[in-house]
Amino acid sequence: MNKLFLVFAAIAGGIAVILGALVTHQLRQRMPENALEVFETGVRYQFYHVFALLATGILSERFPGKWMNRAGSCFIGGTLLFSGSLYMISSLLSVGTSIPMSLGVLTPVGGSLFILGWIFFSVAILKGRSS
């Protein structure tokens, strides 16, 4: 098992629960609809990739090697860039501040890391030892 992936998944999962509850119970009435949608997309994709990281951490023992490690690294990077940038964009939208171009670029880079993570995850399993 890869403890780094499992620990990151556990922490990211807890943070996603906190952020989801925060929006539901505290911020929903205070945020513009477009900011709320952006924020909720960040939380949703963070949760999806918590499960991807859990699977990566657990399966890294069964399918060890660079491909599974690359998958986990991409899932972590994707979570930080994709969801993190959406949280920042949502915050800026909520206070009426314009979104810097450099921030807007982080979201598709994070999404690309998610895609690469899934590709690497597939390669790790295809190249892994058979039972």
N, CA, C and O of each residue as an XYZ file, in Angstrom:
524
protein
N       0.833     -1.188      0.000
C       0.000      0.000      0.000
C       0.877      1.251      0.000
O       1.970      1.272      0.566
N       0.378      2.256     -0.631
C       1.096      3.524     -0.650
C       0.449      4.449      0.382
O      -0.639      4.984      0.169
N       1.145      4.620      1.502
C       0.580      5.403      2.608
C       0.355      6.864      2.241
O      -0.614      7.471      2.696
N       1.238      7.438      1.426
C       1.068      8.836      1.035
C      -0.269      9.029      0.333
O      -1.003      9.968      0.638
N      -0.586      8.148     -0.601
C      -1.848      8.274     -1.330
C      -3.034      8.092     -0.392
O      -4.033      8.803     -0.497
N      -2.918      7.140      0.522
C      -4.013      6.880      1.458
C      -4.215      8.039      2.433
O      -5.348      8.422      2.727
N      -3.123      8.588      2.927
C      -3.216      9.724      3.860
C      -3.781     10.948      3.146
O      -4.651     11.634      3.682
N      -3.290     11.225      1.937
C      -3.820     12.371      1.188
C      -5.313     12.178      0.926
O      -6.093     13.121      1.056
N      -5.712     10.954      0.556
C      -7.130     10.673      0.306
C      -7.964     10.919      1.561
O      -9.045     11.503      1.490
N      -7.463     10.475      2.700
C      -8.205     10.659      3.960
C      -8.352     12.146      4.293
O      -9.433     12.597      4.672
N      -7.275     12.894      4.152
C      -7.319     14.329      4.450
C      -8.211     15.055      3.444
O      -9.041     15.879      3.828
N      -8.039     14.749      2.164
C      -8.854     15.398      1.128
C     -10.330     15.047      1.291
O     -11.198     15.882      1.035
N     -10.618     13.816      1.715
C     -12.002     13.423      1.959
C     -12.615     14.212      3.103
O     -13.747     14.685      3.006
N     -11.866     14.352      4.179
C     -12.347     15.143      5.311
C     -12.576     16.592      4.942
O     -13.575     17.190      5.341
N     -11.653     17.158      4.182
C     -11.796     18.551      3.745
C     -13.008     18.706      2.836
O     -13.732     19.697      2.932
N     -13.234     17.737      1.955
C     -14.395     17.806      1.060
C     -15.707     17.779      1.846
O     -16.654     18.488      1.506
N     -15.755     16.961      2.892
C     -16.958     16.928      3.740
C     -17.159     18.279      4.413
O     -18.272     18.805      4.437
N     -16.093     18.837      4.954
C     -16.182     20.140      5.621
C     -16.637     21.221      4.640
O     -17.523     22.015      4.954
N     -16.030     21.250      3.455
C     -16.391     22.277      2.472
C     -17.826     22.111      1.990
O     -18.548     23.094      1.821
N     -18.236     20.866      1.768
C     -19.614     20.620      1.354
C     -20.609     21.065      2.407
O     -21.631     21.674      2.089
N     -20.311     20.760      3.659
C     -21.199     21.179      4.753
C     -21.201     22.697      4.908
O     -22.243     23.299      5.169
N     -20.040     23.307      4.747
C     -19.937     24.759      4.861
C     -20.826     25.450      3.841
O     -21.548     26.393      4.165
N     -20.766     24.969      2.604
C     -21.598     25.573      1.564
C     -23.072     25.327      1.844
O     -23.891     26.240      1.735
N     -23.408     24.102      2.201
C     -24.811     23.760      2.429
C     -25.415     24.536      3.584
O     -26.551     25.002      3.491
N     -24.670     24.681      4.672
C     -25.255     25.246      5.888
C     -24.920     26.717      6.143
O     -25.624     27.387      6.899
N     -23.870     27.218      5.531
C     -23.453     28.587      5.853
C     -23.426     29.536      4.650
O     -23.841     30.690      4.758
N     -22.944     29.055      3.524
C     -22.652     29.983      2.431
C     -23.702     30.022      1.325
O     -23.703     30.950      0.516
N     -24.579     29.051      1.274
C     -25.543     28.964      0.165
C     -26.315     30.268     -0.038
O     -26.502     30.699     -1.176
N     -26.760     30.897      1.038
C     -27.547     32.123      0.912
C     -26.676     33.329      0.584
O     -27.180     34.338      0.090
N     -25.392     33.238      0.848
C     -24.496     34.389      0.670
C     -23.763     34.393     -0.661
O     -23.206     35.416     -1.060
N     -23.758     33.256     -1.353
C     -22.986     33.150     -2.589
C     -23.884     33.325     -3.805
O     -25.015     32.839     -3.815
N     -23.392     34.013     -4.828
C     -24.144     34.065     -6.088
C     -24.238     32.646     -6.677
O     -23.383     31.799     -6.420
N     -25.261     32.413     -7.446
C     -25.510     31.072     -8.006
C     -24.312     30.549     -8.804
O     -23.951     29.380     -8.671
N     -23.693     31.399     -9.631
C     -22.567     30.930    -10.437
C     -21.374     30.541     -9.555
O     -20.675     29.574     -9.861
N     -21.137     31.270     -8.484
C     -20.042     30.934     -7.559
C     -20.339     29.623     -6.839
O     -19.443     28.808     -6.621
N     -21.586     29.429     -6.477
C     -22.000     28.200     -5.797
C     -21.797     26.985     -6.699
O     -21.308     25.951     -6.246
N     -22.168     27.105     -7.961
C     -21.980     26.001     -8.918
C     -20.505     25.658     -9.077
O     -20.136     24.484     -9.102
N     -19.672     26.670     -9.184
C     -18.228     26.452     -9.324
C     -17.684     25.739     -8.090
O     -16.916     24.783     -8.206
N     -18.079     26.201     -6.923
C     -17.617     25.613     -5.660
C     -18.039     24.155     -5.558
O     -17.233     23.291     -5.211
N     -19.311     23.884     -5.863
C     -19.827     22.517     -5.772
C     -19.141     21.580     -6.762
O     -18.960     20.398     -6.469
N     -18.761     22.089     -7.921
C     -17.998     21.276     -8.882
C     -16.647     20.904     -8.291
O     -16.197     19.768     -8.440
N     -15.999     21.841     -7.627
C     -14.719     21.549     -6.973
C     -14.851     20.458     -5.922
O     -14.031     19.542     -5.864
N     -15.883     20.557     -5.091
C     -16.104     19.557     -4.050
C     -16.390     18.191     -4.669
O     -15.851     17.177     -4.226
N     -17.243     18.170     -5.697
C     -17.609     16.903     -6.334
C     -16.382     16.188     -6.919
O     -16.194     14.993     -6.695
N     -15.561     16.914     -7.659
C     -14.380     16.290     -8.259
C     -13.335     15.920     -7.207
O     -12.595     14.950     -7.375
N     -13.278     16.683     -6.141
C     -12.380     16.310     -5.049
C     -12.814     14.967     -4.470
O     -11.981     14.094     -4.227
N     -14.115     14.801     -4.252
C     -14.621     13.524     -3.727
C     -14.346     12.383     -4.696
O     -13.889     11.318     -4.278
N     -14.616     12.587     -5.984
C     -14.360     11.521     -6.956
C     -12.923     11.028     -6.844
O     -12.658      9.827     -6.876
N     -12.006     11.975     -6.712
C     -10.599     11.599     -6.744
C     -10.054     11.163     -5.393
O      -8.947     10.631     -5.313
N     -10.820     11.384     -4.334
C     -10.513     10.742     -3.056
C     -10.626      9.233     -3.242
O      -9.756      8.478     -2.809
N     -11.707      8.801     -3.890
C     -11.902      7.365     -4.114
C     -10.864      6.806     -5.087
O     -10.408      5.674     -4.932
N     -10.495      7.603     -6.090
C      -9.444      7.174     -7.013
C      -8.124      6.983     -6.269
O      -7.403      6.016     -6.511
N      -7.817      7.903     -5.372
C      -6.580      7.798     -4.594
C      -6.613      6.634     -3.616
O      -5.599      5.968     -3.408
N      -7.768      6.384     -3.016
C      -7.878      5.219     -2.139
C      -7.603      3.939     -2.921
O      -6.859      3.072     -2.464
N      -8.203      3.827     -4.096
C      -7.964      2.647     -4.930
C      -6.499      2.560     -5.339
O      -5.912      1.478     -5.330
N      -5.915      3.686     -5.695
C      -4.507      3.714     -6.095
C      -3.612      3.289     -4.940
O      -2.697      2.487     -5.123
N      -3.872      3.819     -3.759
C      -3.062      3.462     -2.589
C      -3.161      1.989     -2.241
O      -2.157      1.349     -1.930
N      -4.361      1.458     -2.293
C      -4.561      0.046     -1.953
C      -4.002     -0.869     -3.042
O      -3.334     -1.859     -2.743
N      -4.273     -0.538     -4.301
C      -3.838     -1.398     -5.405
C      -2.359     -1.266     -5.741
O      -1.829     -2.064     -6.515
N      -1.687     -0.272     -5.171
C      -0.255     -0.115     -5.461
C       0.560     -1.307     -4.965
O       1.662     -1.560     -5.452
N       0.016     -2.030     -4.000
C       0.690     -3.246     -3.531
C       0.521     -4.379     -4.540
O       1.450     -5.151     -4.777
N      -0.645     -4.472     -5.119
C      -0.949     -5.534     -6.092
C      -0.341     -5.226     -7.456
O       0.076     -6.134     -8.176
N      -0.293     -3.941     -7.808
C       0.245     -3.494     -9.091
C       1.329     -2.436     -8.848
O       1.134     -1.265     -9.173
N       2.460     -2.841     -8.283
C       3.493     -1.859     -7.935
C       4.202     -1.313     -9.176
O       4.201     -1.927    -10.243
N       4.793     -0.161     -8.998
C       5.621      0.377    -10.072
C       5.314      1.817    -10.398
O       4.481      2.467     -9.767
N       6.023      2.293    -11.413
C       5.977      3.707    -11.766
C       4.609      4.158    -12.270
O       4.234      5.312    -12.061
N       3.857      3.283    -12.923
C       2.577      3.713    -13.484
C       1.557      4.013    -12.390
O       0.826      5.000    -12.475
N       1.506      3.174    -11.375
C       0.569      3.411    -10.274
C       1.009      4.643     -9.483
O       0.173      5.426     -9.034
N       2.313      4.811     -9.314
C       2.814      6.005     -8.619
C       2.500      7.277     -9.406
O       2.136      8.301     -8.828
N       2.643      7.199    -10.709
C       2.298      8.357    -11.546
C       0.802      8.665    -11.451
O       0.399      9.826    -11.383
N      -0.013      7.607    -11.448
C      -1.465      7.810    -11.331
C      -1.793      8.546    -10.041
O      -2.522      9.538    -10.063
N      -1.266      8.075     -8.926
C      -1.533      8.714     -7.637
C      -1.044     10.145     -7.595
O      -1.726     11.025     -7.070
N       0.134     10.381     -8.145
C       0.672     11.748     -8.174
C      -0.212     12.670     -9.007
O      -0.428     13.827     -8.644
N      -0.720     12.159    -10.119
C      -1.617     12.966    -10.953
C      -2.939     13.239    -10.249
O      -3.487     14.335    -10.362
N      -3.454     12.251     -9.525
C      -4.700     12.475     -8.793
C      -4.511     13.542     -7.706
O      -5.393     14.372     -7.484
N      -3.368     13.513     -7.040
C      -3.084     14.538     -6.019
C      -2.939     15.914     -6.677
O      -3.571     16.883     -6.255
N      -2.104     15.987     -7.710
C      -1.907     17.265     -8.401
C      -3.197     17.797     -9.004
O      -3.470     18.996     -8.950
N      -3.986     16.897     -9.579
C      -5.264     17.302    -10.158
C      -6.212     17.859     -9.113
O      -6.895     18.856     -9.349
N      -6.252     17.211     -7.955
C      -7.114     17.691     -6.873
C      -6.692     19.091     -6.429
O      -7.525     19.985     -6.276
N      -5.399     19.265     -6.226
C      -4.907     20.569     -5.768
C      -5.169     21.661     -6.800
O      -5.623     22.751     -6.451
N      -4.883     21.370     -8.076
C      -5.030     22.405     -9.101
C      -6.477     22.591     -9.544
O      -6.956     23.722     -9.625
N      -7.182     21.492     -9.832
C      -8.547     21.610    -10.337
C      -9.482     22.126     -9.244
O     -10.069     23.200     -9.377
N      -9.614     21.364     -8.179
C     -10.541     21.767     -7.123
C     -10.058     23.040     -6.431
O     -10.855     23.936     -6.150
N      -8.766     23.120     -6.158
C      -8.229     24.314     -5.499
C      -8.486     25.578     -6.295
O      -8.865     26.603     -5.727
N      -8.284     25.518     -7.612
C      -8.537     26.710     -8.428
C     -10.023     27.049     -8.460
O     -10.392     28.223     -8.474
N     -10.878     26.022     -8.471
C     -12.323     26.296     -8.454
C     -12.752     26.941     -7.142
O     -13.627     27.807     -7.135
N     -12.149     26.530     -6.038
C     -12.469     27.167     -4.752
C     -12.052     28.637     -4.760
O     -12.779     29.502     -4.270
N     -10.887     28.905     -5.316
C     -10.422     30.299     -5.377
C     -11.289     31.127     -6.323
O     -11.641     32.265     -6.012
N     -11.633     30.554     -7.481
C     -12.486     31.259     -8.441
C     -13.846     31.562     -7.813
O     -14.371     32.667     -7.950
N     -14.402     30.578     -7.131
C     -15.696     30.757     -6.464
C     -15.631     31.884     -5.433
O     -16.549     32.696     -5.329
N     -14.542     31.922     -4.679
C     -14.373     32.983     -3.678
C     -14.308     34.350     -4.337
O     -14.922     35.304     -3.860
N     -13.567     34.446     -5.432
C     -13.450     35.728     -6.132
C     -14.788     36.148     -6.737
O     -15.150     37.324     -6.699
N     -15.524     35.179     -7.296
C     -16.852     35.490     -7.842
C     -17.790     35.988     -6.741
O     -18.616     36.871     -6.971
N     -17.657     35.418     -5.560
C     -18.539     35.785     -4.445
C     -18.346     37.218     -3.988
O     -19.282     37.853     -3.502
N     -17.133     37.725     -4.144
C     -16.878     39.108     -3.712
C     -16.817     40.076     -4.890
O     -16.485     41.250     -4.725
N     -17.146     39.566     -6.095
C     -17.213     40.434     -7.266
C     -15.880     40.841     -7.851
O     -15.794     41.844     -8.559
N     -14.841     40.080     -7.567
C     -13.514     40.375     -8.098
C     -13.303     39.617     -9.407
O     -13.782     38.493     -9.561
N     -12.598     40.224    -10.335
C     -12.338     39.554    -11.612
C     -11.361     38.392    -11.401
O     -10.540     38.407    -10.484
N     -11.474     37.403    -12.262
C     -10.656     36.200    -12.167
C      -9.380     36.401    -12.983
O      -9.452     36.619    -14.192
N      -8.219     36.331    -12.340
C      -6.969     36.454    -13.100
C      -6.817     35.298    -14.085
O      -7.167     34.159    -13.778
N      -6.297     35.601    -15.259
C      -6.100     34.582    -16.296
C      -5.245     33.427    -15.773
O      -5.513     32.264    -16.071
N      -4.218     33.756    -14.993
C      -3.330     32.714    -14.476
C      -4.069     31.723    -13.593
O      -3.721     30.543    -13.569
N      -5.071     32.174    -12.875
C      -5.867     31.287    -12.029
C      -6.781     30.414    -12.880
O      -6.926     29.219    -12.620
N      -7.393     31.009    -13.890
C      -8.280     30.263    -14.779
C      -7.579     29.157    -15.541
O      -8.216     28.183    -15.943
N      -6.275     29.292    -15.745
C      -5.502     28.278    -16.469
C      -5.281     27.035    -15.609
O      -5.126     25.935    -16.139
N      -5.266     27.202    -14.306
C      -4.988     26.067    -13.415
C      -6.064     24.988    -13.482
O      -5.767     23.805    -13.318
N      -7.305     25.388    -13.722
C      -8.401     24.422    -13.734
C      -8.225     23.379    -14.835
O      -8.277     22.186    -14.535
N      -8.018     23.771    -16.104
C      -7.831     22.741    -17.127
C      -6.530     21.945    -16.960
O      -6.457     20.784    -17.364
N      -5.521     22.561    -16.376
C      -4.292     21.798    -16.099
C      -4.602     20.704    -15.077
O      -4.170     19.563    -15.239
N      -5.345     21.046    -14.031
C      -5.753     20.053    -13.041
C      -6.626     18.974    -13.651
O      -6.466     17.795    -13.338
N      -7.549     19.366    -14.522
C      -8.389     18.385    -15.213
C      -7.571     17.452    -16.076
O      -7.856     16.256    -16.150
N      -6.548     17.993    -16.734
C      -5.651     17.155    -17.547
C      -4.886     16.162    -16.669
O      -4.646     15.025    -17.075
N      -4.509     16.593    -15.480
C      -3.848     15.668    -14.553
C      -4.788     14.551    -14.121
O      -4.360     13.405    -13.981
N      -6.062     14.867    -13.909
C      -7.033     13.815    -13.598
C      -7.087     12.789    -14.729
O      -7.053     11.583    -14.485
N      -7.172     13.281    -15.968
C      -7.245     12.384    -17.120
C      -5.993     11.519    -17.204
O      -6.080     10.306    -17.396
N      -4.830     12.144    -17.060
C      -3.573     11.385    -17.068
C      -3.543     10.351    -15.947
O      -3.070      9.231    -16.140
N      -4.045     10.727    -14.783
C      -4.092      9.793    -13.667
C      -4.877      8.543    -14.009
O      -4.451      7.430    -13.701
N      -6.031      8.727    -14.650
C      -6.841      7.568    -15.033
C      -6.156      6.734    -16.108
O      -6.249      5.506    -16.098
N      -5.468      7.396    -17.035
C      -4.712      6.657    -18.061
C      -3.596      5.853    -17.396
O      -3.434      4.666    -17.680
N      -2.829      6.491    -16.516
C      -1.734      5.797    -15.834
C      -2.256      4.652    -14.965
O      -1.626      3.598    -14.878
N      -3.402      4.859    -14.325
C      -4.017      3.823    -13.505
C      -4.341      2.603    -14.374
O      -4.082      1.465    -13.983
N      -4.906      2.855    -15.550
C      -5.228      1.767    -16.480
C      -3.976      1.034    -16.933
O      -3.949     -0.196    -16.960
N      -2.935      1.789    -17.292
C      -1.676      1.182    -17.731
C      -1.078      0.339    -16.608
O      -0.572     -0.755    -16.859
N      -1.130      0.835    -15.376
C      -0.588      0.090    -14.231
C      -1.272     -1.262    -14.104
O      -0.615     -2.274    -13.860
N      -2.554     -1.282    -14.266
C      -3.295     -2.532    -14.139
C      -3.021     -3.445    -15.336
O      -2.842     -4.650    -15.165
N      -2.988     -2.877    -16.545
C      -2.719     -3.694    -17.737
C      -1.320     -4.298    -17.723
O      -1.125     -5.430    -18.166
N      -0.347     -3.546    -17.216
C       1.043     -4.014    -17.191
C       1.367     -4.836    -15.941
O       2.421     -5.467    -15.861
N       0.452     -4.821    -14.966
C       0.686     -5.508    -13.699
C       0.665     -7.006    -13.842
O       0.234     -7.551    -14.858
N       1.134     -7.653    -12.813
C       1.165     -9.117    -12.825
C      -0.253     -9.671    -12.750
O      -1.133     -9.081    -12.122
N      -0.458    -10.807    -13.394
C      -1.781    -11.464    -13.364
C      -1.872    -12.362    -12.170
O      -0.866    -12.808    -11.619
N      -3.124    -12.627    -11.770
C      -3.302    -13.502    -10.603
C      -3.290    -14.955    -11.002
O      -3.427    -15.831    -10.148
